[in-house]
């Protein structure tokens, strides 16, 4: 119990002889301490409320929209996100991303590159290709990483004549799948080689066959077995390198592409058609080989440097590459 101020004053007079020291507690002091505690509690409550509101708002803003649907597809050990439109997986990157990739590829500081019109033609076909798209490329070139990126949800396989360069590319870019092959042809002999194939069109060089067991001079038969079992949707002939007489030429890659396209399995193929692009089509070995094995009737576009053919699968009892060149 606290003493009143008058009582204390009297007590101090009566105890003058005692040197007792008293502490006076004014009611205002107690009120002030209680008020400070209330303000402190109010501030804590306010900050807690602000924190909770911020946390809720941030969580809502980061959550995906309920109207968007996405699926994660793993291809060749690489997980990628594919947009699902009407239940069908598309193989397309956003258009602005594709345009950026094409721009930087065609404007690179090198002469060994494709023009923008060429890369765009191939890109357009890859964008329409049902996913997962099987893309076979003959030649490791400046555009290698571009092709792999444009077909990120599919399988892209590269074939090159230089085993050391293929190994180097795979080591530097582990996402690249590359194999080497040995060419035994010479570009200067392309006319004789084409004539030899035409003579053997009903035997070793027929348009529908398993090239793994082929003895045809233009057939590539030293690739991994799996390459011959895949139904290729798109094939690009941009190798081997070299346009001089002793260079291998591209007769073998064009012939092999023609056989792979016509050898599609009806039961497993997503489409009976295969898109084949031939780069450097303006050169005679490429043009003549394409006319014999890919056929003019299948040519859908030719801008001079790049020719685009669309081939359909063929019955194994057919022995003519082109309908317009029936065997006698």
C-alpha positions as CSV (number, residue, x, y, z in Angstrom):
1,X,0.0,0.0,0.0
2,X,1.3,3.4,-0.9
3,X,1.4,6.3,1.7
4,X,-0.1,9.6,0.8
5,X,2.2,12.5,0.4
6,X,1.1,14.2,3.7
7,X,1.5,11.1,5.7
8,X,5.0,10.7,4.4
9,X,5.9,14.2,5.2
10,X,4.8,13.8,8.8
11,X,6.6,10.6,9.2
12,X,9.8,12.2,7.9
13,X,9.5,14.9,10.6
14,X,9.0,12.4,13.4
15,X,12.0,10.4,12.3
16,X,14.3,13.3,11.9
17,X,17.0,11.7,13.9
18,X,16.9,8.6,11.7
19,X,18.8,9.0,8.5
20,X,16.3,6.9,6.6
21,X,16.1,7.6,2.9
22,X,12.7,7.2,1.2
23,X,11.8,6.8,-2.5
24,X,8.7,8.6,-3.7
25,X,6.7,6.8,-6.4
26,X,4.5,9.2,-8.3
27,X,1.4,7.5,-10.0
28,X,2.4,9.3,-13.3
29,X,5.5,7.2,-13.5
30,X,3.6,3.9,-13.3
31,X,1.1,5.2,-16.0
32,X,4.0,6.2,-18.3
33,X,5.6,2.7,-18.2
34,X,2.3,1.0,-18.8
35,X,1.7,3.2,-21.8
36,X,5.1,2.4,-23.4
37,X,4.4,-1.3,-23.2
38,X,1.1,-0.8,-24.9
39,X,2.7,1.1,-27.7
40,X,5.4,-1.6,-28.1
41,X,2.7,-4.3,-28.3
42,X,0.8,-2.3,-30.9
43,X,3.9,-1.9,-33.1
44,X,4.7,-5.6,-32.9
45,X,1.1,-6.5,-33.9
46,X,1.2,-4.0,-36.8
47,X,4.5,-5.4,-38.2
48,X,3.2,-9.0,-37.9
49,X,0.1,-8.1,-39.8
50,X,2.1,-6.4,-42.6
51,X,4.4,-9.4,-42.9
52,X,1.5,-11.9,-43.2
53,X,-0.2,-9.8,-45.8
54,X,3.0,-9.5,-47.8
55,X,3.6,-13.3,-47.6
56,X,0.1,-14.1,-48.9
57,X,0.3,-11.6,-51.8
58,X,3.7,-12.9,-52.9
59,X,2.6,-16.5,-52.8
60,X,-0.5,-15.7,-54.9
61,X,1.5,-13.7,-57.5
62,X,4.0,-16.5,-58.0
63,X,1.5,-19.3,-58.3
64,X,0.7,-20.4,-62.0
65,X,-2.5,-19.5,-63.6
66,X,-5.2,-22.1,-63.3
67,X,-5.9,-21.7,-67.1
68,X,-2.4,-22.7,-68.2
69,X,-1.4,-26.3,-68.6
70,X,2.1,-27.5,-69.0
71,X,3.8,-30.9,-69.1
72,X,7.5,-31.9,-68.6
73,X,8.9,-34.1,-71.2
74,X,12.3,-35.9,-70.9
75,X,14.1,-36.5,-74.1
76,X,17.6,-38.0,-74.2
77,X,18.0,-37.3,-70.5
78,X,17.2,-33.6,-70.8
79,X,14.0,-32.4,-69.2
80,X,12.1,-29.8,-71.2
81,X,8.7,-28.1,-70.8
82,X,6.2,-28.5,-73.6
83,X,3.1,-26.5,-74.1
84,X,0.0,-28.6,-74.5
85,X,-2.5,-27.3,-77.0
86,X,-5.7,-29.2,-77.5
87,X,-4.0,-32.3,-76.1
88,X,-1.3,-32.3,-78.7
89,X,2.3,-31.6,-77.8
90,X,3.9,-29.0,-80.0
91,X,7.6,-28.9,-80.9
92,X,7.7,-25.1,-81.2
93,X,9.8,-22.7,-79.2
94,X,8.2,-19.2,-78.8
95,X,8.4,-17.4,-82.1
96,X,10.5,-14.5,-80.7
97,X,13.0,-17.0,-79.4
98,X,13.3,-18.8,-82.8
99,X,13.7,-15.5,-84.6
100,X,16.4,-14.4,-82.2
101,X,18.3,-17.7,-82.7
102,X,18.0,-17.4,-86.5
103,X,19.1,-13.8,-86.5
104,X,22.3,-14.4,-84.5
105,X,23.2,-17.6,-86.5
106,X,22.8,-15.9,-89.9
107,X,24.8,-12.8,-88.7
108,X,27.7,-14.6,-87.2
109,X,31.2,-13.5,-88.2
110,X,31.9,-16.5,-90.4
111,X,31.6,-17.4,-94.1
112,X,30.7,-21.0,-93.4
113,X,27.1,-20.4,-92.6
114,X,23.6,-20.6,-94.0
115,X,21.6,-17.6,-95.1
116,X,18.6,-16.5,-93.0
117,X,16.2,-17.7,-95.7
118,X,17.7,-21.2,-95.6
119,X,17.6,-21.6,-91.8
120,X,14.1,-20.2,-91.7
121,X,12.8,-22.7,-94.2
122,X,14.2,-25.6,-92.1
123,X,13.0,-23.9,-88.8
124,X,9.5,-23.6,-90.2
125,X,9.3,-27.4,-90.9
126,X,10.7,-28.2,-87.4
127,X,8.1,-26.0,-85.8
128,X,5.3,-28.0,-87.5
129,X,6.9,-31.4,-86.8
130,X,4.9,-33.4,-84.3
131,X,6.8,-33.9,-81.1
132,X,9.0,-35.7,-80.4
133,X,10.5,-34.9,-83.8
134,X,13.3,-37.1,-85.2
135,X,15.8,-34.9,-87.0
136,X,18.9,-36.4,-88.8
137,X,21.6,-34.0,-89.9
138,X,24.6,-34.9,-92.1
139,X,27.4,-32.6,-91.2
140,X,28.6,-30.8,-88.1
141,X,28.5,-27.2,-89.1
142,X,28.1,-23.6,-87.8
143,X,24.4,-24.3,-87.3
144,X,24.8,-27.5,-85.2
145,X,23.7,-25.9,-81.9
146,X,20.9,-24.1,-83.7
147,X,19.4,-27.3,-85.0
148,X,19.6,-28.9,-81.6
149,X,17.9,-26.0,-79.9
150,X,15.1,-25.7,-82.5
151,X,14.3,-29.4,-81.9
152,X,14.8,-29.3,-78.2
153,X,11.9,-31.7,-77.5
154,X,12.9,-34.2,-80.1
155,X,15.9,-36.2,-81.1
156,X,18.6,-34.7,-83.2
157,X,21.4,-36.8,-84.5
158,X,24.5,-35.6,-86.4
159,X,26.6,-37.6,-88.8
160,X,30.1,-36.3,-89.7
161,X,33.1,-37.7,-91.6
162,X,35.6,-36.5,-89.0
163,X,35.6,-38.7,-85.9
164,X,37.9,-36.4,-83.9
165,X,35.7,-33.4,-84.5
166,X,32.6,-35.4,-83.6
167,X,34.2,-36.5,-80.4
168,X,35.3,-32.9,-79.7
169,X,31.8,-31.5,-80.2
170,X,30.2,-34.1,-78.0
171,X,32.7,-33.4,-75.2
172,X,32.2,-29.6,-75.5
173,X,28.4,-29.9,-75.8
174,X,27.2,-33.0,-74.0
175,X,23.7,-32.5,-75.3
176,X,24.8,-33.1,-78.9
177,X,24.5,-36.7,-80.2
178,X,27.0,-37.2,-83.0
179,X,28.5,-40.2,-84.9
180,X,31.2,-40.5,-87.5
181,X,31.2,-42.4,-90.8
182,X,33.8,-43.2,-93.4
183,X,33.1,-42.1,-97.0
184,X,34.7,-44.0,-99.9
185,X,33.4,-41.9,-102.7
186,X,35.0,-39.1,-104.7
187,X,33.0,-36.1,-106.0
188,X,34.7,-36.3,-109.4
189,X,33.1,-39.8,-109.9
190,X,29.6,-38.8,-109.1
191,X,28.2,-39.6,-112.6
192,X,29.7,-43.1,-112.6
193,X,28.5,-43.8,-109.1
194,X,24.9,-42.7,-109.9
195,X,24.9,-44.9,-113.0
196,X,26.1,-47.9,-110.9
197,X,23.3,-47.4,-108.4
198,X,20.7,-47.2,-111.2
199,X,21.9,-50.6,-112.5
200,X,21.6,-52.2,-109.1
201,X,18.2,-50.6,-108.3
202,X,16.5,-54.0,-108.0
203,X,19.3,-55.6,-105.9
204,X,21.8,-53.9,-103.6
205,X,20.7,-50.4,-104.3
206,X,16.9,-50.7,-104.2
207,X,15.0,-47.8,-102.6
208,X,13.5,-49.8,-99.8
209,X,16.0,-51.8,-97.8
210,X,17.9,-52.1,-94.5
211,X,21.1,-50.2,-95.3
212,X,22.9,-51.9,-92.4
213,X,23.3,-54.9,-94.6
214,X,23.6,-53.0,-97.9
215,X,26.6,-53.4,-100.3
216,X,25.5,-50.5,-102.5
217,X,28.3,-48.1,-103.3
218,X,26.4,-45.1,-102.2
219,X,24.7,-46.7,-99.1
220,X,26.1,-45.7,-95.7
221,X,26.1,-48.9,-93.6
222,X,28.5,-48.2,-90.8
223,X,26.3,-46.2,-88.5
224,X,24.9,-47.5,-85.2
225,X,22.1,-50.0,-85.7
226,X,19.5,-47.7,-84.0
227,X,20.0,-45.1,-86.7
228,X,18.4,-47.4,-89.3
229,X,15.5,-48.3,-87.1
230,X,14.3,-44.7,-86.5
231,X,11.5,-43.2,-88.6
232,X,13.1,-39.8,-89.5
233,X,10.7,-36.9,-89.8
234,X,13.3,-34.4,-91.1
235,X,16.7,-34.9,-92.8
236,X,19.2,-32.3,-93.6
237,X,22.1,-33.0,-96.1
238,X,24.8,-30.4,-95.3
239,X,27.8,-32.7,-95.4
240,X,30.4,-34.1,-95.9
241,X,32.5,-31.0,-96.4
242,X,34.4,-30.1,-99.5
243,X,33.5,-29.4,-103.1
244,X,36.8,-30.3,-104.7
245,X,37.2,-33.3,-107.0
246,X,38.9,-35.6,-104.3
247,X,36.3,-34.7,-101.7
248,X,33.7,-37.4,-100.8
249,X,30.8,-35.4,-102.2
250,X,27.2,-35.7,-101.0
251,X,26.0,-38.5,-103.2
252,X,26.1,-41.0,-100.4
253,X,24.2,-38.8,-97.9
254,X,21.5,-38.0,-100.5
255,X,21.1,-41.7,-101.5
256,X,21.0,-42.8,-97.9
257,X,18.4,-40.1,-97.0
258,X,16.2,-41.3,-99.9
259,X,16.3,-44.9,-98.6
260,X,15.7,-43.9,-95.0
261,X,12.7,-41.8,-96.0
262,X,11.1,-44.6,-98.1
263,X,11.8,-47.2,-95.5
264,X,9.5,-45.8,-92.8
265,X,7.5,-48.3,-90.9
266,X,3.8,-47.7,-91.4
267,X,2.8,-49.0,-88.0
268,X,5.1,-46.7,-85.9
269,X,5.6,-43.6,-88.1
270,X,3.7,-40.5,-87.0
271,X,3.6,-39.5,-90.7
272,X,4.4,-41.3,-93.9
273,X,6.2,-38.3,-95.1
274,X,9.8,-37.2,-94.6
275,X,11.1,-33.7,-95.3
276,X,14.6,-33.7,-96.8
277,X,16.7,-30.6,-97.3
278,X,19.8,-30.5,-99.5
279,X,22.2,-27.6,-98.9
280,X,24.5,-26.3,-101.7
281,X,22.0,-27.6,-104.2
282,X,23.4,-25.3,-106.9
283,X,26.4,-27.7,-107.3
284,X,26.0,-30.4,-109.9
285,X,26.8,-33.5,-107.7
286,X,24.0,-32.4,-105.2
287,X,21.5,-31.4,-107.9
288,X,22.0,-34.5,-110.1
289,X,22.0,-36.9,-107.1
290,X,18.8,-35.3,-105.8
291,X,17.0,-35.5,-109.1
292,X,17.8,-39.2,-109.3
293,X,17.1,-40.3,-105.8
294,X,14.8,-37.6,-104.2
295,X,13.1,-36.9,-107.5
296,X,11.8,-33.6,-109.1
297,X,8.2,-34.7,-108.5
298,X,8.9,-34.4,-104.7
299,X,10.6,-31.0,-104.9
300,X,8.5,-28.4,-103.1
301,X,10.9,-25.5,-102.8
302,X,14.3,-24.5,-104.3
303,X,15.9,-21.1,-103.7
304,X,19.1,-22.0,-105.4
305,X,21.2,-22.9,-102.4
306,X,18.7,-25.0,-100.5
307,X,16.2,-27.6,-102.0
308,X,13.3,-29.0,-100.0
309,X,11.9,-32.4,-100.9
310,X,9.0,-34.3,-99.3
311,X,9.1,-38.0,-99.7
312,X,6.5,-40.6,-98.8
313,X,7.2,-44.2,-97.6
314,X,7.3,-46.8,-100.3
315,X,6.3,-50.4,-100.7
316,X,9.2,-52.8,-100.5
317,X,8.2,-54.3,-103.8
318,X,8.9,-51.0,-105.6
319,X,12.3,-50.6,-107.3
320,X,12.0,-47.1,-108.8
321,X,13.0,-44.1,-106.9
322,X,11.0,-41.7,-109.1
323,X,7.6,-42.4,-110.6
324,X,8.6,-40.4,-113.7
325,X,11.6,-42.7,-114.3
326,X,10.1,-46.1,-114.4
327,X,12.4,-49.1,-115.1
328,X,12.1,-50.6,-118.5
